[in-house]
Amino acid sequence: MRSVIFLAPPLSGKGTFSDYLVENYGYKQISTGDILRKRMASDEKLASIMASGALVDDETIMDIVSDELKKISNEPFILDGIPRTLNQAEKLDEMLNKLNIKDILPIYIDVTKDNLIKRVTGRRVCPKCGKSYNIYSESFKPQEDSICDNCKVELTTRKDDNLESFLNRYEVFNSSTLKAIEYYKEKESLLVLDNNNEDQTEAIKVLEGAIHEH
């Protein structure tokens, strides 16, 4: 099976697809964000950078990804959180070539801005079990208004689930990651995965077909 690189705006469904590949096909997920948070405990310089809100430099990010890729034998993997820029995309290609890792599938998850706004402003989360709902979606509404189906406790809204925060993140995505997407388009290696529908059955079928292609 082909390993994948997800390039996706916030709230596009990347987590859902990643979980599906991990649970059903044994993919290993390499999340740069998760790894950085773990390393903060033993790296004061890194902790200071992240605490300030500044971006971690490309060299550090690439070293982290290289270390993780070297631990993988033959299992397929998901790269989550990289590349975020054109420079990272180019450096990632160089790294994969050096490690003799081939057959990588870059995937852009395509969702309209209006749909993304509905997802972020409508999302509600159970503070007990973590299950997510959406008040604007018939498929993801709780059975009882504002109450978790499983825990029967009141749902909450995440602090960053607001329009202003989303628009900031979306602008960062447009100003940086879109250049990486164009890079893969020019190489004719990019899969554009439409995830605008509430029912993700068709999108998952397309994803499954793509990871089995050679």
MODELLER restraints for C-alpha pairs under 7 A, 6 or more apart:
rsr = mdl.restraints
at = mdl.atoms
rsr.add(forms.Gaussian(group=physical.xy_distance, feature=features.Distance(at['CA:1:A'], at['CA:76:A']), mean=6.35, stdev=0.5))
rsr.add(forms.Gaussian(group=physical.xy_distance, feature=features.Distance(at['CA:1:A'], at['CA:211:A']), mean=5.46, stdev=0.5))
rsr.add(forms.Gaussian(group=physical.xy_distance, feature=features.Distance(at['CA:1:A'], at['CA:212:A']), mean=5.21, stdev=0.5))
rsr.add(forms.Gaussian(group=physical.xy_distance, feature=features.Distance(at['CA:2:A'], at['CA:76:A']), mean=6.31, stdev=0.5))
rsr.add(forms.Gaussian(group=physical.xy_distance, feature=features.Distance(at['CA:2:A'], at['CA:103:A']), mean=5.67, stdev=0.5))
rsr.add(forms.Gaussian(group=physical.xy_distance, feature=features.Distance(at['CA:2:A'], at['CA:104:A']), mean=5.74, stdev=0.5))
rsr.add(forms.Gaussian(group=physical.xy_distance, feature=features.Distance(at['CA:2:A'], at['CA:105:A']), mean=6.37, stdev=0.5))
rsr.add(forms.Gaussian(group=physical.xy_distance, feature=features.Distance(at['CA:2:A'], at['CA:211:A']), mean=4.85, stdev=0.5))
rsr.add(forms.Gaussian(group=physical.xy_distance, feature=features.Distance(at['CA:2:A'], at['CA:212:A']), mean=6.51, stdev=0.5))
rsr.add(forms.Gaussian(group=physical.xy_distance, feature=features.Distance(at['CA:3:A'], at['CA:76:A']), mean=4.81, stdev=0.5))
rsr.add(forms.Gaussian(group=physical.xy_distance, feature=features.Distance(at['CA:3:A'], at['CA:77:A']), mean=4.91, stdev=0.5))
rsr.add(forms.Gaussian(group=physical.xy_distance, feature=features.Distance(at['CA:3:A'], at['CA:78:A']), mean=5.99, stdev=0.5))
rsr.add(forms.Gaussian(group=physical.xy_distance, feature=features.Distance(at['CA:3:A'], at['CA:103:A']), mean=6.88, stdev=0.5))
rsr.add(forms.Gaussian(group=physical.xy_distance, feature=features.Distance(at['CA:3:A'], at['CA:104:A']), mean=5.03, stdev=0.5))
rsr.add(forms.Gaussian(group=physical.xy_distance, feature=features.Distance(at['CA:3:A'], at['CA:105:A']), mean=6.09, stdev=0.5))
rsr.add(forms.Gaussian(group=physical.xy_distance, feature=features.Distance(at['CA:4:A'], at['CA:77:A']), mean=6.48, stdev=0.5))
rsr.add(forms.Gaussian(group=physical.xy_distance, feature=features.Distance(at['CA:4:A'], at['CA:78:A']), mean=5.00, stdev=0.5))
rsr.add(forms.Gaussian(group=physical.xy_distance, feature=features.Distance(at['CA:4:A'], at['CA:79:A']), mean=6.42, stdev=0.5))
rsr.add(forms.Gaussian(group=physical.xy_distance, feature=features.Distance(at['CA:4:A'], at['CA:104:A']), mean=5.62, stdev=0.5))
rsr.add(forms.Gaussian(group=physical.xy_distance, feature=features.Distance(at['CA:4:A'], at['CA:105:A']), mean=4.63, stdev=0.5))
rsr.add(forms.Gaussian(group=physical.xy_distance, feature=features.Distance(at['CA:4:A'], at['CA:106:A']), mean=5.68, stdev=0.5))
rsr.add(forms.Gaussian(group=physical.xy_distance, feature=features.Distance(at['CA:4:A'], at['CA:107:A']), mean=6.90, stdev=0.5))
rsr.add(forms.Gaussian(group=physical.xy_distance, feature=features.Distance(at['CA:5:A'], at['CA:78:A']), mean=5.86, stdev=0.5))
rsr.add(forms.Gaussian(group=physical.xy_distance, feature=features.Distance(at['CA:5:A'], at['CA:79:A']), mean=4.89, stdev=0.5))
rsr.add(forms.Gaussian(group=physical.xy_distance, feature=features.Distance(at['CA:5:A'], at['CA:80:A']), mean=6.71, stdev=0.5))
rsr.add(forms.Gaussian(group=physical.xy_distance, feature=features.Distance(at['CA:5:A'], at['CA:105:A']), mean=6.11, stdev=0.5))
rsr.add(forms.Gaussian(group=physical.xy_distance, feature=features.Distance(at['CA:5:A'], at['CA:106:A']), mean=4.53, stdev=0.5))
rsr.add(forms.Gaussian(group=physical.xy_distance, feature=features.Distance(at['CA:5:A'], at['CA:107:A']), mean=5.93, stdev=0.5))
rsr.add(forms.Gaussian(group=physical.xy_distance, feature=features.Distance(at['CA:6:A'], at['CA:14:A']), mean=6.99, stdev=0.5))
rsr.add(forms.Gaussian(group=physical.xy_distance, feature=features.Distance(at['CA:6:A'], at['CA:79:A']), mean=6.56, stdev=0.5))
rsr.add(forms.Gaussian(group=physical.xy_distance, feature=features.Distance(at['CA:6:A'], at['CA:80:A']), mean=6.13, stdev=0.5))
rsr.add(forms.Gaussian(group=physical.xy_distance, feature=features.Distance(at['CA:6:A'], at['CA:106:A']), mean=6.09, stdev=0.5))
rsr.add(forms.Gaussian(group=physical.xy_distance, feature=features.Distance(at['CA:6:A'], at['CA:107:A']), mean=5.00, stdev=0.5))
rsr.add(forms.Gaussian(group=physical.xy_distance, feature=features.Distance(at['CA:6:A'], at['CA:108:A']), mean=6.19, stdev=0.5))
rsr.add(forms.Gaussian(group=physical.xy_distance, feature=features.Distance(at['CA:7:A'], at['CA:107:A']), mean=5.94, stdev=0.5))
rsr.add(forms.Gaussian(group=physical.xy_distance, feature=features.Distance(at['CA:7:A'], at['CA:108:A']), mean=4.83, stdev=0.5))
rsr.add(forms.Gaussian(group=physical.xy_distance, feature=features.Distance(at['CA:7:A'], at['CA:109:A']), mean=6.62, stdev=0.5))
rsr.add(forms.Gaussian(group=physical.xy_distance, feature=features.Distance(at['CA:8:A'], at['CA:14:A']), mean=6.72, stdev=0.5))
rsr.add(forms.Gaussian(group=physical.xy_distance, feature=features.Distance(at['CA:8:A'], at['CA:108:A']), mean=5.65, stdev=0.5))
rsr.add(forms.Gaussian(group=physical.xy_distance, feature=features.Distance(at['CA:8:A'], at['CA:109:A']), mean=5.15, stdev=0.5))
rsr.add(forms.Gaussian(group=physical.xy_distance, feature=features.Distance(at['CA:9:A'], at['CA:170:A']), mean=6.38, stdev=0.5))
rsr.add(forms.Gaussian(group=physical.xy_distance, feature=features.Distance(at['CA:9:A'], at['CA:173:A']), mean=6.18, stdev=0.5))
rsr.add(forms.Gaussian(group=physical.xy_distance, feature=features.Distance(at['CA:10:A'], at['CA:170:A']), mean=6.68, stdev=0.5))
rsr.add(forms.Gaussian(group=physical.xy_distance, feature=features.Distance(at['CA:11:A'], at['CA:116:A']), mean=6.01, stdev=0.5))
rsr.add(forms.Gaussian(group=physical.xy_distance, feature=features.Distance(at['CA:11:A'], at['CA:119:A']), mean=6.65, stdev=0.5))
rsr.add(forms.Gaussian(group=physical.xy_distance, feature=features.Distance(at['CA:11:A'], at['CA:120:A']), mean=6.65, stdev=0.5))
rsr.add(forms.Gaussian(group=physical.xy_distance, feature=features.Distance(at['CA:12:A'], at['CA:109:A']), mean=6.39, stdev=0.5))
rsr.add(forms.Gaussian(group=physical.xy_distance, feature=features.Distance(at['CA:12:A'], at['CA:111:A']), mean=6.05, stdev=0.5))
rsr.add(forms.Gaussian(group=physical.xy_distance, feature=features.Distance(at['CA:12:A'], at['CA:116:A']), mean=6.70, stdev=0.5))
rsr.add(forms.Gaussian(group=physical.xy_distance, feature=features.Distance(at['CA:21:A'], at['CA:27:A']), mean=5.74, stdev=0.5))
rsr.add(forms.Gaussian(group=physical.xy_distance, feature=features.Distance(at['CA:22:A'], at['CA:28:A']), mean=6.38, stdev=0.5))
rsr.add(forms.Gaussian(group=physical.xy_distance, feature=features.Distance(at['CA:27:A'], at['CA:75:A']), mean=6.61, stdev=0.5))
rsr.add(forms.Gaussian(group=physical.xy_distance, feature=features.Distance(at['CA:27:A'], at['CA:76:A']), mean=5.13, stdev=0.5))
rsr.add(forms.Gaussian(group=physical.xy_distance, feature=features.Distance(at['CA:27:A'], at['CA:77:A']), mean=4.99, stdev=0.5))
rsr.add(forms.Gaussian(group=physical.xy_distance, feature=features.Distance(at['CA:27:A'], at['CA:78:A']), mean=6.68, stdev=0.5))
rsr.add(forms.Gaussian(group=physical.xy_distance, feature=features.Distance(at['CA:28:A'], at['CA:76:A']), mean=6.42, stdev=0.5))
rsr.add(forms.Gaussian(group=physical.xy_distance, feature=features.Distance(at['CA:28:A'], at['CA:77:A']), mean=4.52, stdev=0.5))
rsr.add(forms.Gaussian(group=physical.xy_distance, feature=features.Distance(at['CA:28:A'], at['CA:78:A']), mean=6.15, stdev=0.5))
rsr.add(forms.Gaussian(group=physical.xy_distance, feature=features.Distance(at['CA:29:A'], at['CA:77:A']), mean=5.67, stdev=0.5))
rsr.add(forms.Gaussian(group=physical.xy_distance, feature=features.Distance(at['CA:29:A'], at['CA:78:A']), mean=4.70, stdev=0.5))
rsr.add(forms.Gaussian(group=physical.xy_distance, feature=features.Distance(at['CA:29:A'], at['CA:79:A']), mean=6.39, stdev=0.5))
rsr.add(forms.Gaussian(group=physical.xy_distance, feature=features.Distance(at['CA:30:A'], at['CA:78:A']), mean=5.87, stdev=0.5))
rsr.add(forms.Gaussian(group=physical.xy_distance, feature=features.Distance(at['CA:30:A'], at['CA:79:A']), mean=5.14, stdev=0.5))
rsr.add(forms.Gaussian(group=physical.xy_distance, feature=features.Distance(at['CA:30:A'], at['CA:80:A']), mean=5.90, stdev=0.5))
rsr.add(forms.Gaussian(group=physical.xy_distance, feature=features.Distance(at['CA:31:A'], at['CA:79:A']), mean=6.36, stdev=0.5))
rsr.add(forms.Gaussian(group=physical.xy_distance, feature=features.Distance(at['CA:31:A'], at['CA:80:A']), mean=4.65, stdev=0.5))
rsr.add(forms.Gaussian(group=physical.xy_distance, feature=features.Distance(at['CA:31:A'], at['CA:81:A']), mean=6.00, stdev=0.5))
rsr.add(forms.Gaussian(group=physical.xy_distance, feature=features.Distance(at['CA:32:A'], at['CA:80:A']), mean=6.49, stdev=0.5))
rsr.add(forms.Gaussian(group=physical.xy_distance, feature=features.Distance(at['CA:32:A'], at['CA:81:A']), mean=5.56, stdev=0.5))
rsr.add(forms.Gaussian(group=physical.xy_distance, feature=features.Distance(at['CA:33:A'], at['CA:81:A']), mean=6.63, stdev=0.5))
rsr.add(forms.Gaussian(group=physical.xy_distance, feature=features.Distance(at['CA:40:A'], at['CA:46:A']), mean=5.79, stdev=0.5))
rsr.add(forms.Gaussian(group=physical.xy_distance, feature=features.Distance(at['CA:40:A'], at['CA:47:A']), mean=4.65, stdev=0.5))
rsr.add(forms.Gaussian(group=physical.xy_distance, feature=features.Distance(at['CA:49:A'], at['CA:56:A']), mean=6.68, stdev=0.5))
rsr.add(forms.Gaussian(group=physical.xy_distance, feature=features.Distance(at['CA:58:A'], at['CA:88:A']), mean=6.72, stdev=0.5))
rsr.add(forms.Gaussian(group=physical.xy_distance, feature=features.Distance(at['CA:83:A'], at['CA:89:A']), mean=5.14, stdev=0.5))
rsr.add(forms.Gaussian(group=physical.xy_distance, feature=features.Distance(at['CA:84:A'], at['CA:176:A']), mean=6.40, stdev=0.5))
rsr.add(forms.Gaussian(group=physical.xy_distance, feature=features.Distance(at['CA:84:A'], at['CA:177:A']), mean=4.82, stdev=0.5))
rsr.add(forms.Gaussian(group=physical.xy_distance, feature=features.Distance(at['CA:85:A'], at['CA:176:A']), mean=5.12, stdev=0.5))
rsr.add(forms.Gaussian(group=physical.xy_distance, feature=features.Distance(at['CA:85:A'], at['CA:177:A']), mean=4.97, stdev=0.5))
rsr.add(forms.Gaussian(group=physical.xy_distance, feature=features.Distance(at['CA:85:A'], at['CA:179:A']), mean=6.59, stdev=0.5))
rsr.add(forms.Gaussian(group=physical.xy_distance, feature=features.Distance(at['CA:85:A'], at['CA:180:A']), mean=5.50, stdev=0.5))
rsr.add(forms.Gaussian(group=physical.xy_distance, feature=features.Distance(at['CA:86:A'], at['CA:177:A']), mean=6.99, stdev=0.5))
rsr.add(forms.Gaussian(group=physical.xy_distance, feature=features.Distance(at['CA:86:A'], at['CA:179:A']), mean=5.47, stdev=0.5))
rsr.add(forms.Gaussian(group=physical.xy_distance, feature=features.Distance(at['CA:86:A'], at['CA:180:A']), mean=4.34, stdev=0.5))
rsr.add(forms.Gaussian(group=physical.xy_distance, feature=features.Distance(at['CA:89:A'], at['CA:180:A']), mean=5.96, stdev=0.5))
rsr.add(forms.Gaussian(group=physical.xy_distance, feature=features.Distance(at['CA:105:A'], at['CA:189:A']), mean=6.82, stdev=0.5))
rsr.add(forms.Gaussian(group=physical.xy_distance, feature=features.Distance(at['CA:105:A'], at['CA:190:A']), mean=6.84, stdev=0.5))
rsr.add(forms.Gaussian(group=physical.xy_distance, feature=features.Distance(at['CA:106:A'], at['CA:189:A']), mean=6.73, stdev=0.5))
rsr.add(forms.Gaussian(group=physical.xy_distance, feature=features.Distance(at['CA:106:A'], at['CA:190:A']), mean=5.16, stdev=0.5))
rsr.add(forms.Gaussian(group=physical.xy_distance, feature=features.Distance(at['CA:106:A'], at['CA:191:A']), mean=6.30, stdev=0.5))
rsr.add(forms.Gaussian(group=physical.xy_distance, feature=features.Distance(at['CA:107:A'], at['CA:190:A']), mean=5.80, stdev=0.5))
rsr.add(forms.Gaussian(group=physical.xy_distance, feature=features.Distance(at['CA:107:A'], at['CA:191:A']), mean=4.77, stdev=0.5))
rsr.add(forms.Gaussian(group=physical.xy_distance, feature=features.Distance(at['CA:107:A'], at['CA:192:A']), mean=5.94, stdev=0.5))
rsr.add(forms.Gaussian(group=physical.xy_distance, feature=features.Distance(at['CA:107:A'], at['CA:193:A']), mean=6.74, stdev=0.5))
rsr.add(forms.Gaussian(group=physical.xy_distance, feature=features.Distance(at['CA:108:A'], at['CA:191:A']), mean=6.19, stdev=0.5))
rsr.add(forms.Gaussian(group=physical.xy_distance, feature=features.Distance(at['CA:108:A'], at['CA:192:A']), mean=4.91, stdev=0.5))
rsr.add(forms.Gaussian(group=physical.xy_distance, feature=features.Distance(at['CA:108:A'], at['CA:193:A']), mean=6.03, stdev=0.5))
rsr.add(forms.Gaussian(group=physical.xy_distance, feature=features.Distance(at['CA:109:A'], at['CA:192:A']), mean=6.09, stdev=0.5))
rsr.add(forms.Gaussian(group=physical.xy_distance, feature=features.Distance(at['CA:109:A'], at['CA:193:A']), mean=4.84, stdev=0.5))
rsr.add(forms.Gaussian(group=physical.xy_distance, feature=features.Distance(at['CA:109:A'], at['CA:194:A']), mean=6.14, stdev=0.5))
rsr.add(forms.Gaussian(group=physical.xy_distance, feature=features.Distance(at['CA:109:A'], at['CA:195:A']), mean=6.43, stdev=0.5))
rsr.add(forms.Gaussian(group=physical.xy_distance, feature=features.Distance(at['CA:110:A'], at['CA:192:A']), mean=6.46, stdev=0.5))
rsr.add(forms.Gaussian(group=physical.xy_distance, feature=features.Distance(at['CA:110:A'], at['CA:193:A']), mean=5.77, stdev=0.5))
rsr.add(forms.Gaussian(group=physical.xy_distance, feature=features.Distance(at['CA:110:A'], at['CA:194:A']), mean=4.92, stdev=0.5))
rsr.add(forms.Gaussian(group=physical.xy_distance, feature=features.Distance(at['CA:110:A'], at['CA:195:A']), mean=5.92, stdev=0.5))
rsr.add(forms.Gaussian(group=physical.xy_distance, feature=features.Distance(at['CA:111:A'], at['CA:194:A']), mean=6.52, stdev=0.5))
rsr.add(forms.Gaussian(group=physical.xy_distance, feature=features.Distance(at['CA:111:A'], at['CA:195:A']), mean=5.64, stdev=0.5))
rsr.add(forms.Gaussian(group=physical.xy_distance, feature=features.Distance(at['CA:111:A'], at['CA:196:A']), mean=5.12, stdev=0.5))
rsr.add(forms.Gaussian(group=physical.xy_distance, feature=features.Distance(at['CA:112:A'], at['CA:196:A']), mean=6.90, stdev=0.5))
rsr.add(forms.Gaussian(group=physical.xy_distance, feature=features.Distance(at['CA:115:A'], at['CA:196:A']), mean=6.96, stdev=0.5))
rsr.add(forms.Gaussian(group=physical.xy_distance, feature=features.Distance(at['CA:117:A'], at['CA:163:A']), mean=7.00, stdev=0.5))
rsr.add(forms.Gaussian(group=physical.xy_distance, feature=features.Distance(at['CA:118:A'], at['CA:136:A']), mean=6.76, stdev=0.5))
rsr.add(forms.Gaussian(group=physical.xy_distance, feature=features.Distance(at['CA:119:A'], at['CA:134:A']), mean=6.73, stdev=0.5))
rsr.add(forms.Gaussian(group=physical.xy_distance, feature=features.Distance(at['CA:120:A'], at['CA:161:A']), mean=5.43, stdev=0.5))
rsr.add(forms.Gaussian(group=physical.xy_distance, feature=features.Distance(at['CA:120:A'], at['CA:162:A']), mean=6.65, stdev=0.5))
rsr.add(forms.Gaussian(group=physical.xy_distance, feature=features.Distance(at['CA:121:A'], at['CA:161:A']), mean=6.09, stdev=0.5))
rsr.add(forms.Gaussian(group=physical.xy_distance, feature=features.Distance(at['CA:121:A'], at['CA:162:A']), mean=5.77, stdev=0.5))
rsr.add(forms.Gaussian(group=physical.xy_distance, feature=features.Distance(at['CA:121:A'], at['CA:163:A']), mean=6.51, stdev=0.5))
rsr.add(forms.Gaussian(group=physical.xy_distance, feature=features.Distance(at['CA:122:A'], at['CA:134:A']), mean=4.90, stdev=0.5))
rsr.add(forms.Gaussian(group=physical.xy_distance, feature=features.Distance(at['CA:122:A'], at['CA:135:A']), mean=5.10, stdev=0.5))
rsr.add(forms.Gaussian(group=physical.xy_distance, feature=features.Distance(at['CA:122:A'], at['CA:136:A']), mean=5.74, stdev=0.5))
rsr.add(forms.Gaussian(group=physical.xy_distance, feature=features.Distance(at['CA:123:A'], at['CA:132:A']), mean=6.76, stdev=0.5))
rsr.add(forms.Gaussian(group=physical.xy_distance, feature=features.Distance(at['CA:123:A'], at['CA:133:A']), mean=5.62, stdev=0.5))
rsr.add(forms.Gaussian(group=physical.xy_distance, feature=features.Distance(at['CA:123:A'], at['CA:134:A']), mean=4.38, stdev=0.5))
rsr.add(forms.Gaussian(group=physical.xy_distance, feature=features.Distance(at['CA:123:A'], at['CA:135:A']), mean=6.64, stdev=0.5))
rsr.add(forms.Gaussian(group=physical.xy_distance, feature=features.Distance(at['CA:123:A'], at['CA:157:A']), mean=6.86, stdev=0.5))
rsr.add(forms.Gaussian(group=physical.xy_distance, feature=features.Distance(at['CA:124:A'], at['CA:132:A']), mean=5.83, stdev=0.5))
rsr.add(forms.Gaussian(group=physical.xy_distance, feature=features.Distance(at['CA:124:A'], at['CA:133:A']), mean=5.11, stdev=0.5))
rsr.add(forms.Gaussian(group=physical.xy_distance, feature=features.Distance(at['CA:124:A'], at['CA:134:A']), mean=5.85, stdev=0.5))
rsr.add(forms.Gaussian(group=physical.xy_distance, feature=features.Distance(at['CA:124:A'], at['CA:155:A']), mean=5.82, stdev=0.5))
rsr.add(forms.Gaussian(group=physical.xy_distance, feature=features.Distance(at['CA:124:A'], at['CA:156:A']), mean=5.51, stdev=0.5))
rsr.add(forms.Gaussian(group=physical.xy_distance, feature=features.Distance(at['CA:124:A'], at['CA:157:A']), mean=5.10, stdev=0.5))
rsr.add(forms.Gaussian(group=physical.xy_distance, feature=features.Distance(at['CA:125:A'], at['CA:131:A']), mean=5.73, stdev=0.5))
rsr.add(forms.Gaussian(group=physical.xy_distance, feature=features.Distance(at['CA:125:A'], at['CA:132:A']), mean=4.56, stdev=0.5))
rsr.add(forms.Gaussian(group=physical.xy_distance, feature=features.Distance(at['CA:125:A'], at['CA:133:A']), mean=6.17, stdev=0.5))
rsr.add(forms.Gaussian(group=physical.xy_distance, feature=features.Distance(at['CA:125:A'], at['CA:155:A']), mean=5.31, stdev=0.5))
rsr.add(forms.Gaussian(group=physical.xy_distance, feature=features.Distance(at['CA:125:A'], at['CA:156:A']), mean=5.27, stdev=0.5))
rsr.add(forms.Gaussian(group=physical.xy_distance, feature=features.Distance(at['CA:125:A'], at['CA:157:A']), mean=6.15, stdev=0.5))
rsr.add(forms.Gaussian(group=physical.xy_distance, feature=features.Distance(at['CA:126:A'], at['CA:132:A']), mean=6.59, stdev=0.5))
rsr.add(forms.Gaussian(group=physical.xy_distance, feature=features.Distance(at['CA:126:A'], at['CA:148:A']), mean=5.91, stdev=0.5))
rsr.add(forms.Gaussian(group=physical.xy_distance, feature=features.Distance(at['CA:126:A'], at['CA:154:A']), mean=7.00, stdev=0.5))
rsr.add(forms.Gaussian(group=physical.xy_distance, feature=features.Distance(at['CA:126:A'], at['CA:155:A']), mean=4.77, stdev=0.5))
rsr.add(forms.Gaussian(group=physical.xy_distance, feature=features.Distance(at['CA:126:A'], at['CA:156:A']), mean=6.27, stdev=0.5))
rsr.add(forms.Gaussian(group=physical.xy_distance, feature=features.Distance(at['CA:127:A'], at['CA:155:A']), mean=6.60, stdev=0.5))
rsr.add(forms.Gaussian(group=physical.xy_distance, feature=features.Distance(at['CA:127:A'], at['CA:156:A']), mean=6.57, stdev=0.5))
rsr.add(forms.Gaussian(group=physical.xy_distance, feature=features.Distance(at['CA:133:A'], at['CA:140:A']), mean=5.06, stdev=0.5))
rsr.add(forms.Gaussian(group=physical.xy_distance, feature=features.Distance(at['CA:133:A'], at['CA:141:A']), mean=5.57, stdev=0.5))
rsr.add(forms.Gaussian(group=physical.xy_distance, feature=features.Distance(at['CA:133:A'], at['CA:142:A']), mean=6.35, stdev=0.5))
rsr.add(forms.Gaussian(group=physical.xy_distance, feature=features.Distance(at['CA:134:A'], at['CA:140:A']), mean=5.23, stdev=0.5))
rsr.add(forms.Gaussian(group=physical.xy_distance, feature=features.Distance(at['CA:134:A'], at['CA:141:A']), mean=5.27, stdev=0.5))
rsr.add(forms.Gaussian(group=physical.xy_distance, feature=features.Distance(at['CA:135:A'], at['CA:141:A']), mean=5.12, stdev=0.5))
rsr.add(forms.Gaussian(group=physical.xy_distance, feature=features.Distance(at['CA:139:A'], at['CA:198:A']), mean=6.84, stdev=0.5))
rsr.add(forms.Gaussian(group=physical.xy_distance, feature=features.Distance(at['CA:142:A'], at['CA:148:A']), mean=6.27, stdev=0.5))
rsr.add(forms.Gaussian(group=physical.xy_distance, feature=features.Distance(at['CA:142:A'], at['CA:149:A']), mean=6.06, stdev=0.5))
rsr.add(forms.Gaussian(group=physical.xy_distance, feature=features.Distance(at['CA:143:A'], at['CA:149:A']), mean=6.22, stdev=0.5))
rsr.add(forms.Gaussian(group=physical.xy_distance, feature=features.Distance(at['CA:146:A'], at['CA:154:A']), mean=5.64, stdev=0.5))
rsr.add(forms.Gaussian(group=physical.xy_distance, feature=features.Distance(at['CA:146:A'], at['CA:155:A']), mean=5.21, stdev=0.5))
rsr.add(forms.Gaussian(group=physical.xy_distance, feature=features.Distance(at['CA:147:A'], at['CA:153:A']), mean=5.44, stdev=0.5))
rsr.add(forms.Gaussian(group=physical.xy_distance, feature=features.Distance(at['CA:147:A'], at['CA:154:A']), mean=4.61, stdev=0.5))
rsr.add(forms.Gaussian(group=physical.xy_distance, feature=features.Distance(at['CA:147:A'], at['CA:155:A']), mean=5.51, stdev=0.5))
rsr.add(forms.Gaussian(group=physical.xy_distance, feature=features.Distance(at['CA:148:A'], at['CA:154:A']), mean=6.37, stdev=0.5))
rsr.add(forms.Gaussian(group=physical.xy_distance, feature=features.Distance(at['CA:148:A'], at['CA:155:A']), mean=6.13, stdev=0.5))
rsr.add(forms.Gaussian(group=physical.xy_distance, feature=features.Distance(at['CA:184:A'], at['CA:190:A']), mean=5.42, stdev=0.5))
rsr.add(forms.Gaussian(group=physical.xy_distance, feature=features.Distance(at['CA:193:A'], at['CA:203:A']), mean=6.55, stdev=0.5))
rsr.add(forms.Gaussian(group=physical.xy_distance, feature=features.Distance(at['CA:194:A'], at['CA:203:A']), mean=6.43, stdev=0.5))
rsr.add(forms.Gaussian(group=physical.xy_distance, feature=features.Distance(at['CA:195:A'], at['CA:203:A']), mean=6.23, stdev=0.5))
